[in-house]
Amino acid sequence: MQLNAANHSQVTGFVLLGLSQAWELWFLFFIVFSIVYIMTVTGNLLIVAIVTSDPCLHTTMYFLLGNLSFLDFCYSSITAPRMLGDLLSGNAIISFGGCLTQLFFFHFIGGIKILVLTVMAYDRYVAISQTLRYTLIMSRTVCGLLMAASWVGGFVHSVVQVGLTIELPFCGPDELDNFYCDVPQLIKLACTDTFVLELLMVSNNGLVTLMCFLVLLGSYTALLVMLQSHSRESRSKALSTCASHIAVVTLIFVPCVYIYARPFQTFPMDKLVSVLYTMVTPMLNPAIYTLRNKEVIMAMKKLWRRQKDLLGPLEH
C-alpha cells in the first residue's frame, strides 16, 4: 500500500476478519443476520410510525421512545449492511476513510442513545415524583432541548474518538479482528505506544458509561421505592414502564461496559458481545416496549385497521 500523507501512515485500508474465517459458516451467518436486520428495521420503524401517527401517543415518554427506536434503526444500519455485503462478497476490505466514517457514526449514534436513555430515566422520575407538575417540567420545549443536547453530546463524544484515532500511525498489520471498525481494534494496530491513549479512551468510553449505568440503576431503584406509596393501579402501570426501561438499559450498557471499561485486549467473548449490542439489542428493544405496553399495542391495532381500510377499496 502507498504512503498516506493525511495520517502519516502506510496503511490505506483494513481487512475486516469478521466473525469467523471458516467460509462454510458465512452463508449461515448471512441468513441469520439478514433475518435479524430485517426484524430490527421493521420493528423500530413500526414503533416510529405508531408514535408519529397516533395522537394519543404524542406525549413526552412516547416521543423519547420513538427517538430511541429511530436511533436503534440507525445504529444497526451502521454495521449490519456492511457485514452482510462482506459475507456475500468475501472481500471484507474497508478504506481508512471508510473505517473512520463508520467509527464516527457508530459512536455518534451510540452516544446519543446513552444520553436519550438518561433523559428517559429523568422523565420517569419526574412523572412519578412530581405527578402534578409533570407536564410543566417536561414540556415540549424542555423535551426538545434535552433531545438536542443529546445529539450535541453524541457528536462531541464521537469527534473525540475520531480525533484521537486519526493521528495514529498505521504501518501494518492491517487486519481488524471484528466485522466493523471500532477503537479497541484500531488502537492495537497502531505502530506506536498507545498506553496513554488507551487510558483516555477507557476514561472517555468505559468509565463514563459505567458511571451512567450505575446512576441509571440508582435512579430506577429510587423510583421503585417511591412507587410503594402510590395506588395499586398507578403502581402497576409505572412498574411495567420502569421494568421495560431497566431491561433496555441493561441490554445496552452491560455490553458497552464490558467492551470499553477495560484495557483493549482481545478476549474470546468480544465478538459475541459485539453482535449482542450492535445487532441483537436493537432488534429486542421494540419487543420489550410493545409487549409490555398496552397503549402501544392498541395504537398498533388502530394503525393496522387504518391500513386495512385504505387497502380495502383498492383490492376491489
Secondary structure by P-SEA (a helix, b strand, c coil): ccccccccccccccccccccccccaaaaaaaaaaaaaaaaaaaaaaaaaaaacccccccaaaaaaaaaaaaaaaaaaacaaaaaaaaaaccccccaaaaaaaaaaaaaaaaaaaaaaaaaaaaaaaaacccccccccccaaaaaaaaaaaaaaaaaaaaaaaaaccccccccccccccccccaaaaaaaccccaaaaaaaaaaacaaaaaaaaaaaaaaaaaaaaaaccccaaaaaaaaaaaaaaaaaaaaccaaaaaccccccccccaaaaaaaaaacccccaaaaaaaaacaaaaaaaaaaaaaaaaaaccccc
